[in-house]
Amino acid sequence: MAEAADFQGTRPSPARRWLRRTASAVLGAPLLAGLLAVPAAGAAPAAEPAKAPTGSRTVAVSLNTLSPSVPAEDDTLTVSGTLTNKGKETISSAEVDLRVGPRLSGRGEVDDASKRSAYVPGVDPVTVGDKYTVKFPKLAKGISQDFTLTVPVDKLGLDDPGVYQLGVSVSGRTTTAPYEQVLGIERSFLPWQPEAGDSRTKLTFLWPLIASPHVTAETRSDEQQTPVFTNDELAKELAPGGRLEQMVSLGSRLPVTWVVDPDLLASVAAMAGKYEVESGDTTVPGKDQAVAKQWLTALEKVVEDGKVIALPFADPDLASIAHRGKNVSGTLSHLQNASAVAATTVETILHVKPSTDFAWPVNGAVDSSIVDVATSAGAHNVIARSDSFRESTELPYTPTAARPIGGGTTAVVADARLSTLFDGDMSRAGSSTRAVQKFLAQTLALTEQAPDNERSIVVAPPRMPTAAQAQTMARALEGLAGNRWTQPSDLVSAAEVKPDPRATSKLPRASAYPKKLRAQELPTQAFQDIRTTQGSLDSFETILTQPERVVTPFGNAVNRSMSTSWRGRSLEAQQYRDAVRDYLQSLTSEVQLIEKSDVTLSGRSATIPVTVQNKLVQGVDRLVLRLTSDNIRLKFNDDGSMAELPVNVAGGHSQSVKFDTATSANGRAQVTARLYTEDGTQYGEEMTFTVKVSEVTPTVLLVIAGGLLLLVLAGIRMYSHRKRAVASDTADGNGDGPEQPSDPTPDTGPESGAPSGTGEKVDR
């Protein structure tokens, strides 16, 4: 790294008091050894001398608090912690000592000192004095003991400003080693600069408000479109003591640059109203509106005068897009859309105008393809990190963060040492204190590298800090509150600082991208899934009378499918994409064709109705229903074997679409019905049914006509016969006419109820 010679430009003289103590110890050691080596007269031969102490890991020492982190001349330093005997024997005459010195030269020496675990005589700090110790008569195995050391700062032997080693050691005896030896040590650092220096480093600390996706694509059918959350985890993060609550409350009193994911703001704003939460196969009403409102109110107040950087909506994974997604059609357009809605979302919810000119790849790892993807979405500044953007020359100092990388794009290179200090578990007091003191030591050592060269440094901490990490970060920044060797700056200003001409501006090769990070990227299949979902959404959108009710929630869900937070969570990412796709399919299937039974036609023409059902709450139009037949003798609307008619169905209704048909022959025809959008895209599943044609032939018609003629003739004959009979009866009764031989004998008998005989007249 650039700090291979980072001691240059510092004042290397160590503390005079530490030198005197060290010199006395070194000079006295040979004399004492010589005296011990001479046996007394008449004494038995000396036993084999004991080996040098090797048990300095026997006792685990944890430094839980160190106050103040950056002492002044009149302060009293208080160090507290815990001792734990991990050995197999009880330790007797245990003594806890505070050790200070020597002064370290450069960032490299700070790193080296923090890596040592065992006690190294002559290298580790020396004790302050017997007056400032804590004694334990016994320290049983497996037992922990708390301790507190209090020392006036003027007794620590601090001279020239700089970073001093600080240590706490425990010494004692055991049965197998009955001599005094160091059995455990823990190191830290003590930054010493009583007054503000002439040279101060500009320090930009990013304060990220980012969360994993919690909102599904599903909304209720009410007017407000009640959103559905996957779980209640976001509410826990917003509640007092939660991760996001801590980020806002701690950041409110710190000089930081807020880096915000607009999706988080949109999700919390949705939670502030009516919402539901998935619970098994159903949903339950959400109950954390008050928590969401309180968090948003607090954040709005905090950022009203601060710098806000808005990432693209849902914090898309730029490296995954660059390495696996950009060749899948539509992926880059999703990224551009996520960038376009970022500013609007932040302005609407927080009422501040954010900067949308920054892209932040995972861990600041970049290559040319990642930068290309970032700039395609409108970013002109890419937040990188120095362990990716390595220096090509051996600079004796850490250069300014801003680097021009061509095309009007600036790489803002965060310092890797400072940015990664807060990784890991900070819930343990010892880990947190160690990180705070090392952060302060590194910033002071960085400033001392080149006191005449004022630089601008950026710190990009974990993307989604835990509550403990946030608390540790806050303590570290509070240690810089006196502005003794740093001064706060913001990210926009850091990007505009004049670059150091000696700093590298060459982008890393694609092969230099960390393998561990590449293995966590979203697969190409993820972007193909997104493309399929978007295609279905596009078709669905065109038929809706209120498309915004569907486009907005699904568009946001598609952006969430590309979120950086899915790294290392491939199964959850797949489940989220599947849920979005399945819900969209369930909506599109609400507009469907009603199954139809076989149809029988008699005659040369008829009408076939086909029903389209719309179960959505909104209407659909711009749909076309197409019927096709596999029998050329069955024609629709006198226009061949295929016909189309428009479909327009109100929400919650059905429409019967009627097709006129004509046929020229008997037989069967297989008819297929299918919906299409106006641009010819198939919509939904097709439906088939059979049409049976029974045409009436001329022969059949002739037979029917003959039968009808016979019936008519028979009726005429019967009518004539009856008329003559009536006339005959009239003549006989009045004597007006002779009886004809052909007339039947009058029925003069009583009327019978029995069935009529042949030729017998029946009353009607």
C-alpha positions in Angstrom: 0.0 0.0 0.0 0.9 3.7 -0.2 2.0 3.8 3.4 5.0 1.6 3.0 7.1 4.6 3.9 4.4 6.5 5.8 6.7 7.4 8.6 8.2 10.2 6.4 7.2 13.7 7.5 6.6 12.7 11.2 8.7 13.6 14.2 10.2 10.3 15.3 11.6 11.3 18.7 10.1 9.0 21.4 8.9 10.1 24.8 11.9 11.0 27.0 10.5 9.3 30.1 9.7 6.1 28.2 13.3 6.1 27.0 14.7 6.5 30.5 12.6 3.7 31.8 13.4 1.4 28.8 17.1 2.2 29.0 17.2 1.4 32.7 15.5 -1.9 32.2 17.8 -2.8 29.3 21.0 -1.8 31.1 20.0 -3.4 34.3 19.0 -6.8 32.8 22.6 -8.0 32.0 23.9 -7.0 35.5 21.1 -8.8 37.2 21.6 -11.8 35.0 25.4 -11.8 35.9 24.7 -11.7 39.6 22.2 -14.5 39.4 24.7 -16.6 37.4 27.4 -16.6 40.3 26.6 -19.3 42.8 27.1 -18.6 46.5 30.1 -20.1 48.2 29.5 -23.7 49.1 26.2 -23.7 47.4 25.0 -26.5 45.3 25.3 -26.1 41.6 22.6 -23.8 40.3 19.6 -25.5 38.8 18.9 -25.0 35.1 17.7 -21.5 34.7 14.0 -21.1 34.1 13.0 -20.4 30.5 11.9 -17.0 29.4 8.2 -16.3 30.0 6.1 -17.9 27.3 2.7 -17.9 28.9 1.6 -14.4 27.9 -1.7 -15.8 26.4 -2.6 -17.6 29.6 -4.9 -14.7 30.8 -7.3 -13.1 28.3 -7.3 -9.3 28.9 -10.2 -7.2 27.6 -10.1 -3.4 27.6 -13.8 -2.5 27.8 -13.5 1.2 28.4 -10.8 3.8 27.9 -11.8 7.3 28.9 -11.2 9.9 27.6 -10.4 8.4 24.2 -8.3 11.5 23.3 -7.0 12.9 26.7 -5.9 16.4 27.4 -3.1 17.5 29.8 -5.4 17.9 32.8 -7.4 14.8 32.3 -7.3 11.5 34.3 -7.2 8.4 32.2 -9.5 5.6 33.3 -9.1 2.1 31.8 -11.4 -0.7 32.8 -11.7 -4.3 31.6 -11.9 -7.9 32.4 -9.3 -10.7 33.1 -10.1 -14.3 32.4 -7.7 -17.1 33.5 -7.7 -19.6 30.6 -4.9 -21.6 32.0 -5.0 -24.9 33.9 -3.6 -23.5 37.2 -4.5 -20.9 39.7 -2.5 -17.7 39.3 -1.2 -16.2 42.6 0.0 -12.7 43.2 -1.6 -11.4 40.1 -0.9 -7.8 39.3 -2.5 -5.6 36.6 -0.3 -2.9 35.1 -0.9 0.0 32.7 1.8 0.3 30.0 2.5 3.3 27.8 4.9 3.9 24.9 6.7 4.1 22.7 5.5 6.7 20.2 4.6 5.1 16.9 5.8 6.4 13.6 3.3 6.1 10.8 0.2 4.0 10.0 2.2 0.9 9.3 3.5 0.8 12.9 0.0 1.2 14.2 -1.0 -1.9 12.2 2.0 -3.9 13.3 1.3 -3.1 17.0 -2.4 -4.2 16.7 -1.4 -7.5 15.2 0.8 -8.7 18.0 -0.8 -11.0 20.5 2.0 -12.3 22.8 4.1 -10.1 25.1 7.4 -9.0 23.5 9.9 -7.6 26.0 11.6 -4.4 24.7 9.0 -3.9 22.1 5.8 -3.6 24.1 5.1 -0.6 26.3 6.6 -0.4 29.8 4.6 -0.1 33.0 3.7 3.4 34.3 4.6 2.5 37.9 3.7 0.4 40.9 1.5 3.2 42.2 -1.0 2.6 39.4 -1.7 -1.1 39.6 -4.4 -3.5 40.7 -3.5 -6.6 42.6 -5.4 -9.9 42.9 -4.1 -12.5 45.5 -5.5 -15.3 43.4 -7.0 -15.7 39.9 -8.6 -19.1 39.7 -8.7 -21.0 36.4 -11.7 -20.3 34.3 -12.7 -17.3 36.5 -13.1 -13.7 35.3 -12.2 -10.6 37.3 -13.0 -7.0 36.5 -10.4 -4.2 37.0 -10.2 -0.5 36.7 -6.9 1.5 36.4 -6.9 5.3 37.0 -3.9 7.4 36.1 -3.4 11.2 35.8 -2.4 12.0 32.2 0.6 13.9 33.3 2.0 10.7 34.9 1.9 8.8 31.5 5.1 10.3 30.2 3.6 11.7 27.0 5.8 14.2 25.3 5.6 15.0 21.6 2.2 14.7 20.0 1.5 11.5 18.2 0.2 8.0 18.7 1.4 6.0 21.7 1.0 2.4 22.4 -1.2 1.7 25.4 -1.3 -1.7 27.0 -2.7 -3.5 30.1 -0.8 -6.6 31.2 -1.3 -9.1 34.0 1.6 -10.8 35.7 1.8 -13.5 38.3 3.0 -16.9 39.3 1.8 -20.5 39.0 2.7 -23.7 40.7 4.8 -24.9 37.7 6.3 -21.5 37.1 6.8 -19.9 40.6 8.5 -16.8 39.2 7.0 -13.4 38.1 6.1 -13.4 34.5 3.6 -11.7 32.1 0.7 -14.0 31.6 -1.5 -11.8 29.5 -1.6 -8.5 27.7 -4.0 -6.4 25.6 -2.9 -3.5 23.4 -4.6 -0.3 22.4 -3.6 3.2 21.3 -3.5 6.6 22.9 -3.7 9.6 20.5 -1.9 12.5 22.1 -2.3 16.0 20.7 -3.3 18.4 23.5 -3.9 21.3 21.1 -5.2 21.6 17.6 -2.5 21.2 15.1 -1.6 23.6 12.3 -2.5 20.9 9.7 -5.8 19.1 9.8 -7.1 16.4 7.5 -10.6 16.8 6.0 -12.6 13.8 7.0 -15.8 12.7 5.3 -17.8 9.9 7.1 -20.6 8.2 5.2 -23.7 7.4 7.3 -25.7 4.8 5.4 -29.5 4.4 5.9 -30.0 1.2 3.9 -32.1 -1.9 4.5 -33.0 -5.1 2.8 -36.4 -5.2 0.9 -39.4 -5.8 3.1 -42.3 -4.8 0.8 -43.9 -7.3 -1.6 -45.5 -6.5 -5.0 -48.9 -7.3 -3.5 -51.4 -4.5 -2.7 -55.0 -4.8 -1.6 -57.8 -3.7 -3.9 -58.9 -0.8 -1.8 -58.5 2.8 -3.0 -55.3 3.3 -0.9 -53.8 0.1 -2.3 -52.8 -1.2 1.2 -49.2 -2.6 0.9 -48.2 -6.0 2.1 -44.9 -6.5 4.0 -43.0 -9.8 4.0 -42.4 -9.7 7.8 -42.2 -7.3 10.8 -38.4 -7.1 10.8 -38.4 -3.5 9.5 -40.5 -2.4 12.4 -38.0 -3.9 14.8 -35.2 -2.0 13.2 -37.1 1.3 13.5 -38.2 0.7 17.1 -36.2 2.3 20.0 -32.8 0.6 20.3 -33.2 -0.9 16.8 -30.5 -0.6 14.1 -32.2 2.1 12.1 -33.4 4.0 15.1 -29.8 4.1 16.4 -28.5 5.3 13.1 -30.8 8.3 13.1 -30.4 9.1 16.8 -26.6 8.8 16.8 -26.1 10.5 13.5 -28.2 13.4 14.5 -25.3 14.8 16.6 -22.4 13.8 14.3 -20.9 15.6 11.2 -21.7 12.9 8.7 -23.0 12.6 5.1 -26.3 10.7 4.9 -26.4 8.0 2.2 -30.0 7.0 1.8 -31.7 4.2 -0.1 -35.0 5.7 -1.3 -36.7 2.3 -1.0 -36.2 2.4 2.8 -37.9 5.8 2.9 -40.8 4.6 0.7 -41.2 1.4 2.8 -41.3 3.3 6.1 -43.7 5.9 4.7 -46.0 2.9 3.6 -45.7 1.5 7.1 -46.8 4.9 8.6 -50.2 4.3 7.0 -52.4 1.2 6.7 -50.4 -1.9 5.9 -50.5 -5.7 6.2 -47.9 -8.3 7.1 -47.7 -11.8 5.6 -48.4 -14.5 8.2 -48.3 -18.0 6.8 -50.8 -18.3 3.9 -52.7 -15.1 4.9 -52.0 -11.6 6.1 -52.6 -9.7 9.3 -53.0 -6.0 9.9 -49.7 -4.1 10.7 -49.6 -2.3 14.0 -46.4 -0.3 14.0 -47.6 2.9 12.3 -46.5 5.0 15.3 -42.9 3.7 15.2 -42.7 4.5 11.5 -44.0 8.0 11.9 -41.7 8.7 14.7 -38.7 7.6 12.8 -39.5 9.6 9.7 -40.2 12.7 11.8 -36.8 12.4 13.5 -35.0 11.8 10.2 -36.6 14.7 8.5 -35.5 17.0 11.3 -32.0 15.7 11.2 -31.3 16.0 7.5 -33.0 19.4 6.9 -29.6 21.1 7.0 -27.4 18.2 6.1 -26.0 16.6 3.0 -28.1 13.7 1.6 -26.9 11.3 -1.0 -29.7 9.3 -2.7 -28.6 5.9 -4.1 -30.8 4.4 -6.9 -34.1 3.0 -5.6 -33.6 -0.3 -3.7 -29.7 0.1 -3.9 -29.2 -2.1 -7.0 -26.1 -4.3 -7.1 -23.9 -2.5 -9.7 -21.3 -5.3 -9.8 -23.9 -8.0 -10.4 -25.4 -5.9 -13.2 -22.0 -5.2 -14.7 -20.7 -8.8 -14.6 -23.9 -10.8 -15.1 -26.9 -8.7 -16.0 -26.1 -6.0 -18.5 -26.4 -8.3 -21.5 -29.9 -9.4 -20.5 -32.3 -7.0 -22.3 -34.0 -4.5 -20.0 -31.6 -4.7 -17.1 -29.9 -1.3 -17.7 -33.3 0.3 -18.2 -34.3 -0.9 -14.8 -31.2 0.7 -13.3 -31.9 3.9 -15.0 -35.5 3.9 -13.8 -34.2 3.2 -10.2 -32.0 6.3 -10.5 -34.8 8.4 -12.0 -37.2 7.9 -9.1 -34.6 8.3 -6.4 -34.7 12.1 -6.1 -38.5 12.3 -6.3 -38.9 9.8 -3.5 -36.5 11.5 -1.2 -37.9 15.0 -1.9 -41.4 13.8 -1.4 -40.8 12.1 2.0 -37.9 14.1 3.5 -38.5 17.5 1.8 -34.8 17.9 0.9 -33.2 17.9 -2.5 -30.6 15.1 -2.5 -27.6 14.5 -4.6 -28.1 11.6 -7.0 -24.7 11.9 -8.6 -23.1 9.0 -6.7 -22.8 5.3 -7.1 -21.6 2.9 -4.4 -20.5 -0.6 -5.5 -20.3 -3.2 -2.8 -17.2 -2.7 -0.6 -16.0 0.0 -3.0 -14.7 -2.8 -5.3 -14.6 -1.5 -8.9 -13.5 -2.3 -12.4 -14.1 -0.6 -15.8 -17.4 -2.5 -16.4 -18.8 -1.5 -13.0 -17.9 2.2 -13.7 -19.6 1.9 -17.1 -22.8 0.6 -15.6 -22.8 3.3 -12.9 -22.3 6.1 -15.3 -25.0 4.7 -17.7 -27.5 5.4 -14.9 -26.3 9.0 -14.6 -23.7 8.9 -11.8 -20.6 11.0 -12.3 -19.0 9.9 -9.0 -18.2 6.4 -7.9 -17.4 5.6 -4.3 -14.5 3.1 -4.5 -12.1 1.9 -1.8 -8.3 1.9 -1.5 -8.0 -1.9 -1.2 -9.5 -2.1 -4.7 -8.0 1.2 -6.1 -4.4 0.4 -5.2 -1.7 2.9 -5.7 0.8 2.2 -8.5 3.6 4.2 -6.8 4.9 4.0 -3.3 3.6 7.2 -1.9 4.8 8.1 1.6 1.4 9.3 2.5 -2.3 8.5 2.0 -3.5 10.6 -1.0 -6.7 12.6 -1.3 -9.8 10.6 -2.1 -10.9 12.2 -5.4 -9.4 10.7 -8.5 -10.3 11.6 -12.1 -10.8 8.3 -14.1 -11.9 9.7 -17.4 -15.1 10.6 -19.2 -15.9 13.3 -16.6 -16.2 10.6 -13.9 -14.5 10.9 -10.5 -13.6 7.9 -8.2 -14.0 8.9 -4.6 -11.6 6.4 -3.0 -12.5 5.7 0.6 -9.7 4.7 3.0 -9.8 0.9 3.4 -8.1 0.8 6.8 -10.5 3.3 8.4 -13.6 1.9 6.5 -13.1 -1.7 7.6 -12.3 -1.0 11.3 -16.0 -1.3 12.2 -16.6 -4.7 10.6 -17.3 -7.7 12.8 -19.0 -8.0 16.1 -18.9 -4.7 17.9 -21.3 -5.9 20.6 -18.4 -6.9 22.8 -17.0 -3.9 24.7 -13.4 -4.9 24.1 -13.8 -5.1 20.3 -15.7 -1.8 20.3 -13.1 0.0 22.3 -10.2 -1.4 20.3 -11.9 -0.2 17.1 -12.4 3.3 18.4 -8.9 3.8 19.6 -7.4 2.4 16.4 -9.6 4.7 14.3 -8.4 7.7 16.3 -4.8 6.5 16.1 -4.9 5.9 12.3 -6.4 9.3 11.6 -3.7 11.1 13.7 -1.0 9.0 12.1 -2.4 9.8 8.7 -2.3 13.5 9.4 1.3 13.3 10.6 2.4 11.6 7.4 2.6 14.8 5.5 1.7 17.7 7.8 2.2 20.3 5.0 0.0 18.4 2.6 -3.6 18.9 3.6 -5.7 16.0 2.3 -9.3 15.0 2.1 -10.1 11.5 3.3 -13.4 9.5 3.0 -14.6 6.7 5.3 -17.2 4.3 3.9 -18.2 2.0 6.8 -20.4 -1.2 6.5 -23.3 -0.7 4.2 -25.9 -1.8 6.8 -24.3 -1.3 10.2 -25.7 -3.2 13.2 -26.7 -1.1 16.2 -23.5 -2.0 18.0 -21.4 -1.0 14.9 -23.3 2.3 14.7 -22.6 3.0 18.4 -18.9 2.2 17.9 -18.7 4.5 14.8 -20.4 7.3 16.8 -17.9 6.9 19.6 -15.0 7.1 17.1 -16.4 10.3 15.6 -17.0 11.8 19.0 -13.3 11.3 19.7 -12.6 13.7 16.9 -15.0 16.3 18.2 -12.2 18.7 19.2 -10.9 18.9 15.6 -7.4 18.6 16.8 -6.1 16.9 13.7 -9.2 16.5 11.5 -12.0 18.7 10.3 -15.4 17.4 9.1 -16.3 17.5 5.4 -19.1 16.2 3.2 -19.1 13.8 0.3 -20.0 16.4 -2.3 -17.1 18.6 -1.2 -14.7 15.6 -1.1 -15.5 14.7 -4.7 -14.7 18.3 -5.8 -11.3 18.5 -4.1 -8.4 19.0 -6.4 -6.9 15.5 -7.0 -3.4 14.6 -6.1 -1.4 14.2 -9.4 0.7 11.4 -7.8 -2.3 9.3 -6.9 -3.3 6.5 -9.2 -6.3 7.1 -11.5 -6.1 3.8 -13.3 -9.1 1.5 -12.9 -8.4 -2.1 -11.7 -8.7 -4.9 -14.2 -11.8 -7.1 -14.2 -9.6 -10.0 -13.1 -8.7 -8.1 -9.9 -12.2 -8.0 -8.7 -12.3 -10.0 -5.4 -13.4 -13.6 -5.9 -15.3 -13.7 -2.7 -17.4 -10.8 -3.8 -17.9 -12.2 -7.3 -19.2 -15.5 -5.7 -21.9 -13.5 -3.9 -23.3 -11.8 -7.0 -26.8 -12.3 -8.4 -26.7 -15.0 -11.1 -27.6 -14.3 -14.7 -30.8 -16.3 -14.2 -31.9 -13.6 -11.8 -31.9 -11.0 -14.5 -33.6 -13.4 -16.9 -36.3 -13.9 -14.3 -36.7 -10.2 -14.0 -37.0 -9.8 -17.8 -39.7 -12.4 -17.9 -41.7 -10.7 -15.2 -41.3 -7.3 -16.8 -42.5 -8.7 -20.1 -45.7 -10.0 -18.4 -46.1 -6.7 -16.7 -45.8 -4.8 -20.0 -48.6 -6.9 -21.6 -50.8 -6.6 -18.5 -50.3 -2.8 -18.3 -51.6 -2.2 -21.8 -55.1 -3.6 -21.1 -55.7 -1.8 -17.8 -57.8 1.3 -17.5 -55.8 2.3 -14.4 -52.3 0.9 -15.1 -50.6 3.0 -12.4 -52.2 0.8 -9.7 -50.1 -2.1 -11.0 -47.1 -0.5 -12.6 -45.9 1.3 -9.5 -45.9 -1.6 -7.0 -44.5 -4.1 -9.5 -41.9 -1.7 -10.8 -40.6 -1.1 -7.3 -40.6 -4.9 -6.7 -38.6 -5.4 -9.9 -36.0 -2.9 -8.6 -35.9 -4.6 -5.2 -35.1 -7.9 -7.0 -31.7 -6.4 -8.0 -30.9 -5.1 -4.5 -27.4 -5.3 -3.1 -28.8 -6.7 0.1 -29.4 -10.1 -1.6 -25.6 -10.8 -1.6 -25.0 -14.0 0.2 -28.7 -14.7 0.3 -29.4 -16.4 -3.0 -32.3 -18.5 -1.7 -34.2 -15.5 -0.3 -33.5 -13.6 -3.5 -35.0 -16.4 -5.6 -38.0 -16.6 -3.3 -38.6 -12.9 -3.6 -38.4 -13.0 -7.4 -40.7 -16.0 -7.5 -43.3 -14.3 -5.3 -43.3 -11.3 -7.5 -43.8 -13.4 -10.6 -46.5 -15.6 -9.1 -48.5 -12.7 -7.8 -48.4 -11.0 -11.2 -49.6 -14.3 -12.8 -52.5 -14.5 -10.4 -53.6 -11.0 -11.4 -53.3 -11.5 -15.1 -55.3 -14.7 -14.8 -58.2 -12.7 -13.3 -59.0 -11.7 -16.9 -59.8 -15.0 -18.7 -62.1 -16.9 -21.0 -64.9 -18.9 -19.6 -64.8 -22.5 -20.5 -67.3 -23.3 -23.2 -69.0 -26.7 -24.0 -69.3 -28.1 -27.5 -71.7 -26.2 -29.8 -74.1 -27.8 -32.3 -75.2 -25.8 -35.3 -78.2 -26.6 -37.6 -78.6 -24.6 -40.7 -76.2 -22.6 -42.8 -75.6 -19.8 -40.2 -75.7 -19.2 -36.5 -74.1 -17.1 -33.7 -71.5 -18.4 -31.3 -71.1 -16.5 -28.0 -67.7 -16.5 -26.1 -67.6 -15.0 -22.6 -64.7 -13.0 -21.2 -64.6 -12.6 -17.4 -62.8 -9.8 -15.5 -62.4 -10.3 -11.8 -60.1 -7.3 -11.3 -61.5 -4.2 -9.5 -60.6 -2.0 -12.5 -61.8 -2.3 -16.1 -59.8 -3.8 -19.0 -59.8 -2.7 -22.6 -57.6 -2.7 -25.7 -58.0 -6.5 -25.7 -58.9 -8.5 -28.8 -60.7 -11.9 -28.8 -59.6 -14.1 -31.7 -61.5 -17.2 -32.9 -59.8 -19.6 -35.3 -61.2 -22.8 -36.9 -59.4 -25.9 -38.2 -62.2 -26.5 -40.7 -62.2 -24.1 -43.7 -66.0 -24.8 -44.2 -66.8 -23.0 -40.9 -66.4 -19.3 -41.5 -66.7 -16.4 -39.0 -68.3 -13.1 -40.0 -68.1 -14.1 -43.6 -64.3 -13.6 -43.3 -62.7 -16.9 -43.3 -61.6 -19.3 -40.6 -60.4 -16.5 -38.3 -62.1 -13.5 -36.8 -61.4 -10.9 -34.1 -63.6 -8.7 -32.0 -62.6 -6.0 -29.4 -63.1 -6.7 -25.7 -63.9 -4.1 -23.1 -65.0 -5.4 -19.7 -65.7 -3.4 -16.6 -64.2 -4.4 -13.2 -66.0 -7.4 -11.7 -68.0 -8.1 -14.8 -68.2 -10.4 -17.8 -68.8 -9.7 -21.5 -70.3 -12.1 -24.0 -68.6 -11.6 -27.4 -70.8 -13.0 -30.3 -69.3 -14.2 -33.6 -71.5 -14.9 -36.6 -70.8 -18.2 -38.3 -71.6 -19.8 -41.6 -71.1 -23.3 -42.9 -71.5 -25.1 -46.2 -71.3 -28.7 -45.1 -71.9 -31.0 -42.2 -69.1 -32.1 -39.9 -67.0 -31.0 -36.9 -64.7 -28.0 -36.4 -62.2 -27.4 -33.6 -62.4 -23.8 -32.6 -59.7 -22.0 -30.6 -60.4 -18.8 -28.7 -57.6 -16.6 -27.4 -57.2 -13.1 -26.1 -54.5 -10.8 -27.5 -53.4 -7.3 -26.7 -53.8 -4.6 -29.4 -50.1 -5.1 -30.5 -50.7 -8.8 -31.1 -49.2 -10.2 -27.9 -50.9 -13.3 -26.7 -52.7 -12.8 -23.4 -53.7 -15.7 -21.0 -54.4 -19.2 -21.9 -56.2 -20.3 -25.1 -59.6 -22.1 -24.9 -60.8 -24.7 -27.4 -64.3 -26.2 -28.1 -65.9 -28.2 -30.8 -68.6 -27.0 -33.2 -70.9 -29.7 -34.7 -72.6 -28.8 -38.0 -75.9 -30.6 -39.0 -76.9 -29.0 -42.3 -80.5 -29.9 -43.7 -80.1 -31.4 -47.2 -82.5 -30.8 -50.3 -83.8 -34.4 -50.2 -84.8 -34.0 -46.6 -86.4 -30.8 -47.3 -88.4 -32.4 -50.3 -89.6 -35.2 -48.0 -90.7 -32.7 -45.4 -92.4 -30.6 -48.0 -94.3 -33.7 -49.4 -95.5 -34.7 -45.9 -96.7 -31.2 -45.3 -98.6 -31.3 -48.7 -100.4 -34.6 -47.8 -101.4 -33.1 -44.5 -102.9 -30.1 -46.2 -104.8 -32.2 -48.7 -106.2 -34.5 -46.0 -107.3 -31.5 -44.1 -109.1 -30.1 -47.2 -110.8 -33.4 -47.8 -112.0 -33.6 -44.3 -113.3 -30.1 -44.4 -115.2 -30.7 -47.6 -116.7 -33.9 -46.3 -117.9 -32.3 -43.1 -119.4 -29.4 -45.0 -121.5 -31.8 -47.2 -122.6 -33.7 -44.1 -123.9 -30.6 -42.5 -125.7 -29.5 -45.6 -127.4 -33.0 -45.8 -128.5 -32.8 -42.2 -130.1 -29.4 -42.9 -132.0 -30.7 -45.9 -133.5 -33.7 -44.1 -134.8 -31.7 -41.2 -136.6 -29.0 -43.3 -137.8 -31.2 -46.2 -135.9 -28.9 -48.5 -134.0 -31.6 -50.4 -134.0 -35.3 -51.3 -131.8 -37.7 -49.5 -128.7 -38.6 -51.4 -127.6 -42.2 -51.6 -124.1 -41.3 -50.7 -125.0 -39.5 -47.4 -124.2 -41.4 -44.2 -127.0 -42.6 -42.0 -127.6 -39.9 -39.4 -126.3 -40.5 -35.9 -129.6 -40.4 -34.0 -128.6 -42.6 -31.0 -127.6 -41.4 -27.6 -124.1 -39.9 -27.3 -121.6 -42.6 -26.1 -118.6 -42.0 -23.9 -116.8 -45.0 -25.4 -113.9 -44.4 -27.9 -115.1 -43.5 -31.4 -115.3 -46.2 -33.9 -114.0 -46.0 -37.4 -115.7 -43.2 -39.3 -117.5 -42.1 -36.2 -117.8 -38.2 -35.7 -116.2 -36.8 -32.7 -117.3 -33.6 -31.0 -114.3 -31.0 -30.4 
